[in-house]
Amino acid sequence: MADRHQLLTEQIPHLRRYARVLHAGRMADADDLVQDTLERAVNKWGLWRGVGSVRPWLFSIMHNLFVDHCAVRNAQATESLDDLPDAAHPVQAATQELHFEALELLAALQRLSVPLREVLLLVAVEGLSYTEAAKALGVPTGTVMSRLSRARSQLWQLTNGEGAQRPALRVIDGQRSVG
């Protein structure tokens, strides 16, 4: 029991990060998803094979819960950057330019489709292998590789290419601000 508790507790930061991305930074929805994931994991603990990390199995549970929730609501989670809570912004104090770049990246991530955003987060941020991400999402490994390639390409286009949408900058008393 203690081992299960420790294994699950160690994964909470990763689950919260993934849930925040899935729910476009809406903390209450993300926390609900984490809670539902942990509840289902405890109830279905006997289904985990005990081989390797528990993280891909938990991400698989979370992904399925999120897909089910989207099917019920019949909508994908996308919000304006203006609607993101302050907690979605970088924790470490940054210069205005770095803060602006971080906001731009968050906005670009939210413009990616959910399947692309999921794969990018699982592989690039959470460090899952292609195989682990494929198992978590219930898709073939080739699909993960394809989605990751498209996600990286679209993210680059959104931040550097033709599709880049940069918030307007204002200069007030020599200080730049987004607005």
TATAHU-V943622 format. One record per run of one state. SS is the DSSP state (~ for helix, > for strand, _ for the rest). FROM is the first residue (numbers start at 0). TO is the last residue. Records with the same first field share a line. If there is no record, write none. Layout:
SS->FROM-TO + FROM-TO
This chain:
_->0-0 + 22-25 + 43-43 + 47-53 + 73-79 + 83-84 + 88-94 + 111-112 + 125-128 + 137-139 + 159-167 + 172-173 + 178-178
~->1-21 + 26-42 + 44-46 + 54-72 + 80-82 + 85-87 + 95-110 + 113-124 + 129-136 + 140-158
>->168-171 + 174-177
